[in-house]
Amino acid sequence: MKHLKRFTCMAMAAAMALSLAACGGTPSDAGGSGSEAGSGDQKTIVVGTSNFTEVNILGEIYTELIEANTDYEVEQRFGLSGAAMCFDALEQGSIDMFVEYTGTALLNLLAQPMDTDKDRVWQTVHDLMLEEHGIQTSNPLGYNNTYVMSVKPETAEKYGLTSLSDLIEKSPELRLGCTVEFMDREDCLPLLESKYGTAFQDVKGLDASLRYTAIENDEVDVVDAFATDALLSKLGLTMLEDDLSFFPPYYAVNFVDAELLESDPELAEILSRLDGAIDEATMAAMNAQVDVDGMSAQEVAHQFLVEHGLATE
């Protein structure tokens, strides 16, 4: 369907261009994403992101990497409402790439059964994205932004918490503050409850940032953090080991229109320079530079690329 939509759009654009030429006009906007755009020869790639700090930083990194090393001009479509909207936009051809996580793609975009083997998850996502959707999946960028149940150090000491197993055992004495998504997703709290008998004293559904305010103010005892959250280190929270391998892997990958990469092997090589380049500590530090220190995502992206020899000052 994606290829049909692209072909239809191209055919319409060509017809419009011929019509304008016959009338003595100039086709001013007949180009599309991943192609020549406008009345000149400038090629355009559209980088999309969903709506949180981490993917905005990664979107800026890819933007500068592309513009610094190719003759493409990058159009940014940031702030899309979640993974599903980014996925739809890529399938429909209104963006050419976006960063998402293997676990999210497996469970939410491809509706596959949960799996906690990181290599098998990546391979399943890679194969289904390419075969069923014409989307190429990059190798992991390096870091795993999975769930990490987190508590204050004094809470960990008081209840003897070092692992997810410990948390489950002590859950009747503890208050959980988590995102509504964590409450509702069948692979998160509902599965903890049904599979392991987890029974928190109280559960509050909170916005992502508010759950950190809640634990800082002792309104909750436990939060559903992500491994690269900036506020984890700022608040000095203790991350509990997932000794049960309960949470699926959430390795960041770049999803790209496969036709675009097939038509431009040089672009594919340039994009691959980010494969394996970002570990959890690096991503968490970049998030903190934006969310805590007040730097812009563009500044942080440029600094990363310079430090890794992928761009010049």
C-alpha positions in Angstrom: 0.0 0.0 0.0 2.9 2.4 0.8 4.4 1.9 -2.6 1.0 2.4 -4.3 0.5 5.7 -2.3 4.0 6.9 -3.3 3.4 6.0 -6.9 0.1 7.7 -7.0 1.5 10.9 -5.4 4.4 10.8 -7.9 2.0 10.4 -10.8 -0.2 13.2 -9.6 2.9 15.4 -9.2 4.1 14.6 -12.7 0.7 15.3 -14.2 0.5 18.6 -12.4 4.0 19.5 -13.7 3.1 18.7 -17.3 -0.1 20.7 -17.0 1.8 23.7 -15.6 4.4 23.4 -18.3 1.8 23.4 -21.0 0.4 26.6 -19.5 3.8 28.2 -19.3 3.9 27.8 -15.5 6.6 26.5 -13.2 5.9 23.5 -10.9 6.7 25.1 -7.5 5.9 22.3 -5.1 5.8 19.0 -7.0 8.5 17.2 -5.1 7.9 14.9 -2.2 9.9 13.5 0.7 13.1 11.6 -0.1 13.1 13.2 -3.6 13.8 16.4 -5.4 11.6 19.1 -4.0 10.6 22.6 -5.2 11.5 24.1 -8.5 15.3 23.4 -8.2 17.3 20.3 -7.9 17.4 20.2 -4.1 16.7 16.8 -2.7 14.7 16.6 0.5 14.5 14.1 3.4 11.8 14.4 6.0 12.9 13.4 9.5 10.0 12.7 11.9 9.8 12.3 15.7 7.2 11.7 18.3 6.9 14.2 21.2 9.5 13.8 23.9 13.0 15.0 24.6 15.0 11.9 23.7 13.6 11.4 20.2 13.9 15.2 19.5 17.6 15.0 20.3 18.0 11.9 18.0 16.0 13.7 15.3 18.4 16.6 15.5 21.4 14.3 15.4 20.1 12.6 12.2 19.3 16.0 10.7 22.8 17.4 11.1 24.4 14.1 10.1 22.5 14.1 6.8 23.0 17.7 6.0 26.7 17.7 6.9 27.5 14.6 4.8 25.0 14.6 1.8 23.4 17.0 -0.6 20.0 16.4 1.0 18.1 19.2 2.7 16.3 18.0 5.8 12.7 18.9 6.6 11.7 18.2 10.2 8.3 17.0 11.3 8.8 16.7 15.1 6.2 16.4 17.8 4.0 13.8 16.2 1.7 12.2 18.7 3.4 8.9 19.5 4.9 5.9 17.8 1.7 4.9 15.9 1.4 8.3 14.3 5.0 8.2 13.2 4.6 4.7 11.8 1.5 5.8 9.8 3.3 8.9 8.5 6.3 6.7 7.3 4.0 4.2 5.7 2.0 7.0 3.9 5.2 8.7 2.7 4.9 12.0 4.6 8.1 11.3 6.5 11.1 9.3 5.5 12.4 8.1 8.9 11.8 8.2 12.7 13.5 6.7 15.8 11.5 4.2 17.9 12.2 1.3 20.2 12.2 -2.4 19.4 9.8 -3.4 22.2 7.3 -0.7 21.1 7.6 -1.8 17.5 7.1 -5.5 18.3 4.1 -5.1 20.7 2.4 -1.9 19.6 3.2 -1.4 15.9 3.4 -5.0 14.7 1.1 -6.6 17.3 3.5 -9.5 18.0 3.6 -11.6 21.2 5.9 -10.3 23.9 9.5 -11.5 23.8 12.4 -10.6 26.1 15.2 -11.9 23.9 16.8 -8.7 22.5 18.3 -10.3 19.4 15.1 -12.2 18.5 13.0 -9.1 19.0 15.2 -7.0 16.7 15.2 -9.7 14.0 11.4 -10.1 14.2 10.9 -6.3 13.9 13.4 -6.0 11.1 11.9 -8.8 9.0 8.2 -7.8 9.5 8.9 -4.1 8.9 10.7 -4.9 5.6 8.4 -7.6 4.3 5.0 -6.2 5.3 5.6 -2.4 5.3 8.6 -1.6 3.1 10.5 -0.1 6.1 14.2 -0.8 6.8 15.2 -1.1 10.5 18.7 0.0 11.5 20.9 -1.9 13.8 20.4 -0.7 17.4 21.8 2.7 18.1 23.3 1.1 21.2 21.2 1.9 24.3 18.2 0.0 25.8 15.6 2.5 27.1 13.6 -0.2 28.9 11.6 0.2 32.1 13.5 0.3 35.3 11.4 0.3 38.5 13.0 2.9 40.7 12.9 4.0 44.4 14.6 6.5 46.7 17.8 5.0 48.3 16.2 5.2 51.7 13.2 3.2 50.5 15.5 0.6 49.0 17.4 0.3 52.3 14.2 0.2 54.4 12.5 -2.6 52.5 15.7 -4.4 51.2 15.0 -3.6 47.6 17.6 -4.5 45.0 15.6 -6.3 42.3 12.2 -6.6 40.7 11.6 -9.8 42.7 12.1 -7.8 46.0 9.7 -5.2 44.8 7.0 -7.7 44.0 7.4 -9.3 47.5 7.1 -5.9 49.2 4.5 -4.4 46.9 1.6 -4.5 49.5 3.6 -2.0 51.6 4.5 0.4 48.7 2.7 3.0 46.7 3.3 3.0 42.9 3.2 6.2 40.8 3.3 5.3 37.1 2.2 6.5 33.7 -1.3 5.6 32.6 0.3 3.6 29.8 2.1 1.5 32.3 -1.1 0.9 34.2 -3.0 -0.2 31.1 -0.5 -2.0 28.9 -0.9 -5.8 29.1 2.8 -6.3 29.2 3.3 -3.9 32.2 1.3 -3.6 35.5 -1.5 -6.0 34.5 1.1 -8.7 33.7 3.0 -8.1 37.0 -0.3 -8.5 38.8 -1.6 -11.6 36.9 1.8 -13.5 36.6 3.5 -12.6 39.9 0.6 -11.6 42.2 1.9 -8.0 42.5 -0.4 -5.9 44.7 0.7 -2.4 45.4 -0.8 -0.6 48.4 -1.9 2.1 46.0 -1.5 2.9 42.3 -1.6 6.4 40.9 -1.7 7.2 37.1 0.5 10.2 36.5 2.0 12.2 33.6 5.6 11.2 32.8 7.2 14.2 34.5 4.8 14.3 37.4 5.7 10.9 38.6 9.2 12.2 39.5 7.7 15.1 41.4 5.5 12.7 43.2 8.4 10.5 44.4 10.5 13.5 45.3 7.6 14.7 47.5 7.1 11.3 49.1 3.6 11.0 47.5 4.6 7.6 46.0 7.3 5.1 46.8 8.0 3.6 43.4 8.0 4.9 39.8 8.1 3.2 36.4 11.2 5.0 35.1 13.0 4.6 31.8 16.7 3.8 31.8 17.7 7.0 30.1 15.5 9.4 32.0 17.4 12.6 33.0 15.6 12.9 36.3 16.8 9.5 37.5 20.3 10.8 38.1 19.2 14.2 39.2 17.0 12.7 42.0 19.5 10.0 42.8 17.0 7.2 42.5 17.9 3.6 42.9 17.2 1.5 39.9 16.0 -2.1 40.7 17.5 -4.9 38.6 15.1 -6.8 36.4 16.2 -10.2 37.6 13.1 -11.8 36.1 13.8 -10.5 32.6 10.2 -9.2 32.8 10.4 -6.2 30.6 11.0 -6.5 26.9 14.0 -4.8 25.3 13.5 -1.3 24.1 16.6 -0.7 22.0 16.5 2.5 19.9 16.5 1.9 16.2 16.0 4.1 13.1 13.1 3.2 10.8 13.7 4.4 7.3 11.8 4.1 4.0 13.5 1.0 2.3 13.1 2.4 -1.2 15.0 5.5 -0.2 17.9 3.5 1.1 17.9 1.2 -1.9 18.1 4.1 -4.2 21.0 5.8 -2.3 23.5 3.4 -0.8 25.7 6.4 0.2 22.9 7.7 2.4 22.5 4.2 4.0 26.2 4.2 4.9 26.0 7.7 6.4 23.0 6.8 8.5 24.7 3.6 9.7 27.4 5.7 11.4 25.1 6.0 14.4 24.6 2.3 14.8 26.0 1.3 18.2 27.2 4.8 18.9 25.0 5.8 21.9 25.0 3.9 25.2 22.6 4.4 28.1 24.9 6.8 30.0 25.4 9.0 26.9 21.7 9.2 26.1 20.8 10.0 29.7 23.4 12.7 29.8 22.1 14.3 26.6 18.5 14.2 28.0 19.7 15.9 31.2 21.4 18.6 29.2 18.0 19.5 27.7 15.6 18.7 30.5 17.8 19.9 33.5 20.4 22.3 32.1 18.2 24.0 29.6 20.2 23.4 26.4 18.4 23.0 23.1 18.1 19.6 21.5 19.9 21.1 18.4 22.9 22.2 20.6 23.1 18.9 22.3 23.0 17.0 19.0 25.7 19.2 17.5 28.0 18.7 20.5 27.5 14.9 20.3 28.4 14.8 16.6 31.5 16.9 17.1 32.7 14.8 20.1 32.3 11.6 18.0 34.0 12.9 14.9 30.8 13.0 12.9 30.6 16.7 12.4 32.9 19.7 12.6 32.7 22.8 14.8 
